Amino acid sequence: MSDFGFTSVLYDARTVQPGMSGVGRYTLSLLTALAALPGAPPLRALFLKETLDTARHDPALKNVELIESPVSHEDHPAGDVWLRTQMKKMVRPGEVYHGPAFIIPGGRQPFARVVTVHDLFVFTHPRFFSLKFRTWMRWKICRACRFAERIIVPTETVKQQLIERSCAPAEKIHAIFEAPDTTDPVWDAASRPGGEALQKVFKETTTDGRPRLLTVGTMDPRKDIATARAACVRLAERMPVDWIWVGGPGPIPDDSSEALKTEAARRGFRAVGHIPGREIPRALEAADLYVTCSRTEGFGIPLVEAQAAGRPIVASDLPVHREVAGDAALYFPEGDAAALAELLARLLADPAGRRELGQRGRARAHLFSWHNAATQTLQAYREAQRCFERNQ
């Protein structure tokens, strides 16, 4: 046994792939931060066959042992059976297993388990999911929380949601802030083409002094693109703006009406699709405001990126947004396009107010770093191993 209290970590990185979601980017960013810790424990990571070559070219993973997984993270139920029955053959004695995307091997296992639960959308906002999916996902989350020795969540908000639903006791849960995306450009280079290049997007938007608003998120009802479009139409009646929405289609179809899409586009709203993660800081630098209309979030990495860039933030009034953005944002009632348009108009007319919000954001930026997240995650591994040994 090493000084860490365990021999090594087997890290499930099967969600890491070109064009990955926020969960995939969390998984990769945390893995590279763990690998960069001084005196880091030995790390082994499961990758899909089709992503192994890209992982080998990522310099941040040079000290990580890469292992090919024969089963996708999305393969159900065969993948769940494989995880439960075959993982015990892959985990070494004294090794901690970390499932950073909701799922871990179930049942009794001969190793300590840590799981990351990013959100509880299937509990808090069931209307966004099919009955079959939310039933299955609720079961998987509750099962993971039951069998894991330690649970990682991104905010105190999600921690309280788990406790309130009796999914896990407080002492089992670590609330660990995430941080701005740090994935190597090698992953963006391997992505499938999508959206428009940032330079083209900004070239085609006006340069006549119009305020530029930016939102980053998938185009689906959870991110509430419909309220953003409606607010843009109302705001344009008072002042011309360019509102750029960055993000591809989400798992749930955009519920904006065709009439609203057309009118919003006429008024300066542009949904430009996916752009590489490395371009997001440049997009923020060119924006006057960052806006998020989300109806639900587990964390919200774009908020942290906006704070690091010193951008003033306008956000829907969710507990998780207040936890992450604090006094670096102004808040509007969720789903209220009129209130959002009014708040944006006031802030756009107040340069001093925008500067103050941006300064508050920069002052908060130190709260969010992958080094801090990795250090706290290492502590969760230690506790998980001690808990496992006590219960043997």
C-alpha positions, 0 to 999 in steps of 0.5 A: 500500500502506498502513502495514499492509502491505496495502490493506484486508481482505475479511472473510467474515461469511456465518456472521453471522445472527440466532440464530447459532452460536458461530462466527458470534458470533466472526466478528461480535465480531472484525469489530467489534473490528477496526473499532474499532481506532485507525487501522483498515485499510479493512474490507469484509465479505461478508454474506448478503442476508437479514442485510444490513439487520440489519448496517446497523443495527449501529452497530459496523459503521458504518465497514465496507463491507457487500457482499451475497453471493449464496452461503451459507457452507453451500452445498456444493459450489456455494458452494465452486466460487463461492468459488474462481472468483468471489472473485478478481473481488471482492478488490481489489489488495493486499487480504487475504481472511479466512475466519473459519469454516474455509473459504477460496478454494482453488487459486492466488489473486491475493491473500493468505488467512487462515483461522480453524480453530476446532477439529479435532472431525472429527479428534479425535472422529469418532464425533460426525459422519457419515462423509460430513461428517467426510470432507468437513470434514477435506478442507476444513480441510487444504485451507484450511491448505495454501492460507492464508498464515496460520492463526488458532486459538483456543488452543495446544491446537488449534495443537498438534493441527494440527501433530501432524496435519501440517496446517501448520507452527508458524510459520504458525499464530497462537493467539489467545484469543477473548473474551466475546460483544460482539455488539450487541442488534440481532442478538438482536432479529432472532433467531427466538423460542426457549427461555424468557425469562430472567426466566421461567426464574428465576421458575419455579425455586425461591427457597428457597435452593437452589444454582443451577448454570448450563451454557451449550451446545447439547444434544448429546453433544459438550457431554455433557448426559447426564453433567450430568443423571446428575450432577444426579440423584446430587447431588440425593440429597445436597442439592437444587439447580437446574441450568439448561442454556441452549442449543438443540438441537445438530447431533447429537441429545441421547443422554440416555435418556428415563428419565434426562431424566425423573428429572433434571427431577424432581431440578431439571435444566432445559434451557431452550433458547436465550436471547439472548446479552446475557442470559448475563451476567445468568444467570451473576450469578444462578448459584452455579457454572458447570459445563461437561461438554464432551467436546471444545472448541476454546475455550469462550467461556462459560468466559471469560464465567464468569471475567469474572463471577467465577463459580467453575467446574467443568469436564471435564478437557480440555487446552483447559479447563485452558488457558482456565480455568487455576486458576479451575476445578476439574476432573473426569474427562470423562464421570464423573457420580459424580466430578462430583457429588462435586466439586459437593457439596464445592464447594457446601459450601465458600463460601470455596473458591467465593469463591477460585475466583471471584477467580482467574477475575476475575484471569484475565479480562484475558487475554481481550479482543477488542481484543487479539484484533483487534490480533493478527489484524492482525499475522496479516494483515501476515504473510500479505501479506508471505508472499504477496508473497515467493511471487509 
